[in-house]
Amino acid sequence: MGLFSFFKKQLLKVIEWKDNSKDTVVYRFPLTDRDEIMTSSTLVVRESQVAIFVHKGKIADVFTPGTYKLSTENIPFLTKILSLPTGFESPIKAEVYYVNTKQFVGLKWGTQNPIMMRDNEFGTIRLRGFGIYSFKVDDAKLFMKELFGTNEVYKVGDVELQIRPMLIQALTDAIAESKISALDLAANYKEFSSEVLNASTKEFEKYGLKLCSVVIENLSLPEEVEKTLDERTKLGVLEDKMGTFTQYQAAQAIRDAAQNTSGGNLAGLGVGLGAGTTIGGVFADNITTQNKPKIKTASCVKCGAKIKDGVKFCPECGASQGAECPVCHKHVSKNAKFCPECGANLKKEIKCKKCNATLKKGAKFCPECGTKVE
């Protein structure tokens, strides 16, 4: 009876996994109660796969890509666990797990709750973002111990439940610590992505995983902040165009007033001319205002009074506002180290280019050889 029962068991000849899915990370090879693994059985591990033998819940042997004829030589740990007196000649019971080590790409991430950050211009604001990322299994043995255990099938979605919060946390830290203005966030997407990759490396390694890439597609501001930005943009455009618009309106009014003679009536003509004269004055004032140059001001280095930029002495306290560049003779601030016009080092001694003699500040010719100071 026992012998008959033994022949009813199936002796596995080939163990392999032909992965046709796009989201399977771990697959347990199906073994029934009648299946037995014998010596000379063939194990096939394809590229981007790792096979793990498990006996009674304990990891025995790990196989990288290749084709193996099972024997005591290539499954030493399993043989040792079973302590087979005749070597690997008798049928054994073991579970075989295939771990997919390819890179899973195009996975989406998004902020479930807004990211709070301080902005120098808008104060405390909330950000939302989304993008894509990719990961892979880097250490199959550690991955089995820490995450998938002995599940029959482990999908990408199961892994995402663990790693997506880690990614969002790293992104939140990167944005908050950068202290970059909300208006400059879009110019730093690539830098944020690199920061997230570097910050997440150790956390992913704990689970035998590797974060391969992170792409930030968008970081958006709250609707009310976006409306404020739109209003600022409109005001900026109007500020630039208001002068031209006012001039155009004044010109139109002058033309209409000049044409309004009320059927030839002298009173109507006077009104038209009067309106034209008044609007013309407005028109002239507007042009004068538009063309009037803006005077740049600065603060006195001693008393702090507002003075015209570039003056050498304060009209309030008489304090000197700076010095003269010895090279280009332009006015420079008192504590300047370099000339803003020619870039000359104001703290460094000036040497004659011909005889290397030390020149006094402001000298136009070398007192030793007479060479002109350029």
C-alpha positions in Angstrom: 0.0 0.0 0.0 2.8 2.4 0.9 4.7 1.6 -2.3 1.6 2.1 -4.4 1.0 5.4 -2.7 4.6 6.5 -3.5 4.1 5.9 -7.2 1.0 8.0 -7.2 3.2 11.0 -6.2 4.4 13.3 -9.0 8.1 13.8 -9.3 8.8 17.3 -10.6 11.1 17.5 -13.6 11.2 21.2 -14.4 10.6 24.1 -12.0 10.2 27.5 -13.7 8.0 30.6 -13.7 7.0 32.2 -17.0 6.0 35.7 -15.9 3.3 37.1 -18.1 2.1 39.8 -15.7 3.3 43.4 -15.3 2.7 43.8 -11.5 3.7 40.5 -9.8 6.6 40.9 -7.5 6.6 37.5 -5.8 5.1 34.2 -7.1 5.0 30.9 -5.2 5.5 27.9 -7.5 2.4 25.7 -7.2 3.1 22.4 -5.3 0.4 20.0 -4.4 0.6 17.2 -1.7 1.6 14.8 -4.5 4.5 16.9 -5.9 8.0 15.9 -4.9 11.4 17.4 -5.7 14.0 14.8 -6.6 17.6 14.9 -7.6 18.1 15.7 -11.3 15.1 18.0 -11.3 15.7 21.1 -13.3 15.3 24.6 -11.9 15.0 27.5 -14.3 15.6 31.0 -13.1 15.1 33.6 -15.8 16.7 37.0 -16.1 15.3 39.5 -13.6 14.2 36.6 -11.3 15.5 35.1 -8.1 14.3 31.7 -6.8 14.2 31.0 -3.0 13.8 27.5 -1.5 11.9 27.5 1.8 11.6 24.5 4.1 9.1 24.6 7.0 9.0 28.4 6.8 12.7 28.8 6.9 14.8 30.1 4.0 17.2 27.4 2.7 18.8 28.3 -0.6 18.7 31.3 -3.0 19.2 30.9 -6.8 20.2 33.7 -9.2 19.4 33.6 -13.0 20.5 30.4 -14.6 19.5 26.7 -15.2 20.3 24.2 -12.4 20.3 20.4 -12.1 19.4 20.1 -8.4 21.8 18.1 -6.4 23.5 18.2 -3.0 26.1 20.6 -4.4 23.8 23.4 -5.4 21.3 23.1 -2.5 23.7 22.6 0.4 21.6 24.4 3.0 18.4 22.4 2.2 20.4 19.2 2.3 21.9 20.1 5.7 18.5 21.0 7.1 17.0 17.6 6.0 20.1 15.7 7.1 19.6 13.1 4.5 21.9 10.1 5.2 22.0 9.1 1.5 22.5 12.7 0.2 19.8 14.2 -2.0 18.4 10.9 -3.3 15.0 10.9 -1.6 12.1 13.1 -2.5 11.8 16.3 -0.4 9.1 18.8 0.4 10.0 22.4 -0.1 8.4 25.6 -1.2 9.8 27.5 -4.2 9.3 31.3 -4.4 10.2 33.4 -7.4 11.0 37.1 -6.8 10.8 39.5 -9.7 13.8 41.8 -9.6 13.0 43.9 -12.6 12.3 47.6 -12.3 8.6 48.5 -11.9 8.1 51.8 -13.6 5.3 54.4 -14.1 3.9 54.1 -10.6 1.9 57.1 -9.5 2.3 59.0 -6.2 0.3 62.0 -4.9 -0.1 63.9 -1.7 -3.2 62.7 0.0 -3.0 65.6 2.5 -1.4 69.0 1.6 2.2 69.8 2.5 2.4 72.7 4.9 5.3 75.1 4.3 6.4 78.7 5.2 6.8 81.1 2.3 8.5 84.5 2.7 6.0 86.1 0.4 2.7 84.3 1.1 3.3 83.2 4.7 2.1 79.7 5.6 0.8 77.9 2.5 -0.3 74.4 1.5 1.1 72.5 -1.4 -0.2 69.5 -3.3 1.8 67.4 -5.7 1.8 64.4 -7.9 4.2 62.4 -10.2 5.6 59.0 -10.9 8.3 56.8 -9.5 9.9 53.4 -9.9 11.4 50.7 -7.7 12.9 47.2 -7.7 13.8 44.4 -5.4 17.5 44.7 -4.5 17.8 41.9 -1.9 15.3 39.1 -2.4 16.1 37.3 0.8 15.7 40.4 3.0 12.6 41.4 1.1 11.0 38.0 1.9 11.9 38.3 5.6 10.6 41.9 6.0 7.6 42.2 3.7 6.0 39.4 1.7 6.6 36.5 4.1 5.0 33.3 2.7 2.2 34.9 0.6 1.4 32.9 -2.5 1.4 36.1 -4.7 2.6 39.5 -3.8 1.7 42.4 -6.2 3.1 45.9 -6.8 0.1 47.3 -5.0 1.0 45.5 -1.9 4.5 47.0 -1.9 3.2 50.5 -2.7 1.2 50.4 0.6 4.5 50.4 2.4 6.8 52.5 0.2 4.5 55.3 -1.0 4.2 57.0 2.5 8.0 56.8 2.8 8.4 58.6 -0.5 5.9 61.3 0.4 7.6 61.8 3.7 11.0 62.3 2.1 9.5 64.7 -0.4 7.8 66.7 2.3 11.1 67.0 4.2 13.0 68.1 1.1 10.5 70.9 0.2 10.1 72.1 3.8 13.9 72.2 4.5 14.7 73.9 1.2 12.9 77.2 2.2 12.5 77.9 -1.5 9.8 80.4 -2.5 6.6 79.0 -3.8 7.1 80.9 -7.1 10.5 79.1 -7.6 9.3 75.5 -6.9 8.8 74.6 -10.5 12.5 75.5 -11.3 13.7 73.0 -8.6 11.7 69.8 -9.5 14.9 67.9 -10.5 16.7 69.0 -7.4 13.8 67.8 -5.2 13.8 64.4 -7.0 17.5 63.9 -6.3 17.1 64.9 -2.7 14.2 62.4 -2.3 16.3 59.6 -3.8 19.2 60.2 -1.5 17.0 60.6 1.6 15.1 57.4 0.9 18.0 55.1 0.2 18.5 53.8 3.7 14.7 53.4 4.4 14.2 51.3 1.3 17.3 49.2 2.0 15.7 48.1 5.3 13.1 46.1 3.2 15.5 44.9 0.5 14.2 47.5 -2.0 15.7 50.2 -4.1 14.0 53.4 -5.2 15.2 53.9 -8.7 13.6 57.2 -9.8 11.2 59.9 -8.7 9.6 62.4 -11.1 7.7 65.4 -9.8 5.1 66.4 -12.4 3.4 69.2 -10.5 3.4 71.0 -7.2 0.3 73.2 -7.0 -0.7 76.0 -4.7 -4.2 76.4 -3.1 -6.9 77.9 -5.3 -7.0 81.2 -3.4 -3.2 81.7 -3.7 -3.4 81.0 -7.4 -6.1 83.6 -7.8 -3.9 86.1 -5.9 -1.0 85.4 -8.3 -3.4 85.9 -11.3 -4.4 89.3 -9.9 -0.8 90.3 -9.4 -0.1 89.4 -13.0 -3.0 91.5 -14.2 -1.9 94.4 -12.1 1.7 94.1 -13.5 0.4 94.2 -17.0 -1.9 97.1 -16.3 0.9 99.0 -14.6 3.0 98.8 -17.7 0.2 99.6 -20.1 -1.8 102.1 -18.1 0.3 105.1 -19.3 -0.2 104.2 -23.0 -3.9 103.5 -22.4 -4.4 106.9 -20.6 -2.7 108.7 -23.5 -4.9 106.9 -26.0 -8.1 107.8 -24.1 -7.0 111.4 -23.8 -6.3 111.6 -27.5 -9.7 110.1 -28.3 -11.4 112.6 -25.9 -9.6 115.6 -27.6 -10.8 114.4 -31.0 -14.4 113.9 -29.9 -14.5 117.3 -28.1 -13.1 119.1 -31.1 -15.7 117.5 -33.3 -18.5 118.4 -30.9 -19.6 121.9 -32.3 -23.3 121.4 -31.6 -24.4 122.1 -35.1 -22.2 125.1 -35.6 -23.3 126.9 -32.4 -20.5 129.1 -31.0 -21.3 128.1 -27.5 -21.0 124.4 -28.4 -17.7 125.2 -30.1 -16.5 126.9 -27.0 -17.4 124.0 -24.9 -15.7 121.6 -27.3 -12.6 123.8 -27.3 -12.6 124.1 -23.5 -13.0 120.4 -23.0 -10.2 119.8 -25.5 -7.9 122.3 -23.7 -8.6 120.6 -20.3 -8.1 117.1 -21.6 -5.0 118.3 -23.5 -3.6 119.5 -20.2 -4.3 116.1 -18.7 -2.7 114.5 -21.8 0.4 116.6 -21.5 0.7 116.0 -17.7 0.4 112.3 -18.3 3.2 112.3 -20.9 5.4 114.4 -18.6 4.8 112.0 -15.7 5.5 109.0 -17.9 8.7 110.4 -19.3 10.0 111.9 -16.0 13.1 109.9 -15.0 13.0 108.2 -11.6 15.6 109.5 -9.2 17.5 106.8 -7.4 18.0 107.4 -3.7 20.3 105.9 -1.0 20.8 106.3 2.7 23.5 108.3 4.3 26.2 106.0 5.8 26.2 108.2 9.0 22.8 109.8 9.7 20.6 107.6 7.5 19.0 110.5 5.6 17.6 109.9 2.2 20.0 111.3 -0.4 20.5 111.2 -4.1 22.4 108.1 -5.1 26.0 108.8 -6.2 26.6 112.0 -4.2 29.9 112.2 -2.4 28.7 114.1 0.7 25.5 114.1 2.7 23.6 117.4 2.5 22.2 116.8 6.0 25.4 116.0 8.1 28.2 116.5 5.5 29.5 112.9 6.0 31.6 111.5 3.1 29.7 108.8 1.4 32.6 106.9 0.0 35.8 107.2 -2.0 37.2 107.2 -5.5 38.4 104.1 -7.4 42.1 104.6 -8.1 41.7 102.8 -11.5 38.6 104.2 -13.1 38.1 107.2 -10.7 34.4 106.3 -10.2 32.7 107.0 -6.8 32.5 103.9 -4.6 31.1 103.2 -1.2 33.3 103.7 1.8 33.6 100.1 2.8 33.7 98.6 -0.7 36.3 96.0 -1.4 36.0 96.0 -5.2 35.0 98.8 -7.6 31.5 98.2 -9.1 32.5 99.7 -12.4 35.9 98.1 -13.2 36.2 95.4 -10.6 39.5 96.8 -9.2 40.6 95.4 -5.8 40.3 98.5 -3.6 42.1 96.9 -0.6 45.1 95.8 -2.7 48.1 97.9 -3.4 48.4 99.0 -7.0 51.6 98.2 -8.8 53.1 99.7 -11.9 52.8 97.3 -14.8 56.2 98.3 -16.1 58.5 98.7 -13.1 56.3 97.1 -10.4 56.6 100.2 -8.2 53.9 100.8 -5.5 51.5 103.5 -6.6 49.4 105.8 -4.5 45.7 105.7 -4.8 44.5 108.1 -7.5 47.9 108.2 -9.2 47.6 108.6 -13.0 51.3 108.1 -13.8 54.1 106.1 -12.2 56.5 108.3 -10.2 59.4 106.0 -11.0 59.1 105.3 -14.7 56.3 107.7 -15.8 54.1 104.9 -17.2 50.5 105.9 -17.5 48.2 104.0 -15.0 45.4 102.3 -16.9 
